[in-house]
Amino acid sequence: MFERICIEVTNSCNMRCSFCPNPTLKRQRYSLPFNLFKAIIDDMVCNNLSSTVSFTGNGEPFLDVELGHKLEYCKEHGLKVVVTTNGLLLNKAEFLIDRVDALYISWQTINGNSFALRRANDWDYAAYENNIIEYLKRVVKINACSPEIYLSIMLNAHLPKLMRALMADRFDSLLNQDELQLMKVLERMHYAIREIRGENLSTLQKRIIADIRKGIVKIHLLNNIFFHIGQLHEWGGLLLETSDSFCKLPTEQGTCRLMLAGPQIMADGNVALCCIDAEGCTKIGSVENEKLSNVLRAKAYSESYNGFKQGVVFQEYCKKCKGLWRHRSLFRNILFFLEDQSACLGERL
């Protein structure tokens, strides 16, 4: 049994984040048909593939007009449901809250300068943050039936040690900027959400910052609401394909927690090894042509799966993705990539 099966119900999005491959996807835009979705779920349950469905991929799930029916179908079959959203359409999430077990809100950027890189049409950062806080206020009031909520943000504190070493001369100042911005966010949340005020603001700020400095990823905020602290990544090298060093990075050794956790079903029905594979370079089959359980029994999947368990990398895409983290040049390239789009890396992250 897999940890989860990832399903991309649509690859359309209402943001055009510069740190995401979605704006330049080569794949056609699709929404996964409901009949095909039901067949996937039926096969999952029948063959005990996983007890969890993760609505994630390279699109905004709440743009899928059939999302409510798909969530309901999962719950009817006793599956745990996890949804990842960019947060623009949280008004829809409110109506579907009883069908979701965990909701990840990709807040990511916590100030106006970095939010501009998300190119969210008419939204500015103040409106975006307020939209999230207002949603949390409503959720807290119906806590008994609300899902776990994870506020995903990117912070310099969680950059890999090697990358931190390469930027040592400015890392401390960037970390201080992160903490200052987050303390301002916490102050606004503390003011807006009455239930949070049970904890003194200064105590709350010190507790959150202390956990971040310890490298804790899941930080409790209130009731079933958590911060989920992450770091910027380059989507398996997809954002760095023009780099001169990218083609020199492949490795044939390594493992991958994401791939071992379960496959990614894309909006067009193709099955890829991993949710990071935005273009489906690791396609191993299609649920339009055969059942998911059969795709996962095929040699293309079992070879990669068993290889990763033994520390051997078979897929060419995976060789590049795993190779990236073994080379100092990668991190310099990430810095160059970021600095091309923002005068201040601290604002970007």
Secondary structure, DSSP 4 states (H G I P E B T S, - for coil): -BS-EEE-SB---S---TTSSGGG--SPP-B--HHHHHHHHHHHHHTT-BSEEEE-SSS-GGG-TTHHHHHHHHHHTT-EEEEEE-STTHHHHHHTGGG-SEEEEEEE--SHHHHGGG--TT--HHHHHHHHHHHHHHHHHTGGGPPEEEEEEE-GGGS-HHHHHHTHHHHHHHHHHHHHHHHHHHHHHHHH-GGGGGS-HHHHHHHHHHHHHTT-SEEEEETTEEEEEE----GGGGGGTT-TTGGG---SB---HHHHH--EE-TTSEEES-TT-TT-TT--EETTTS-HHHHHHSHHHHHHHHHHHTTB--SHHHHHHHHHTT-HHHHHHHHHHHHHH-S-HHHH-
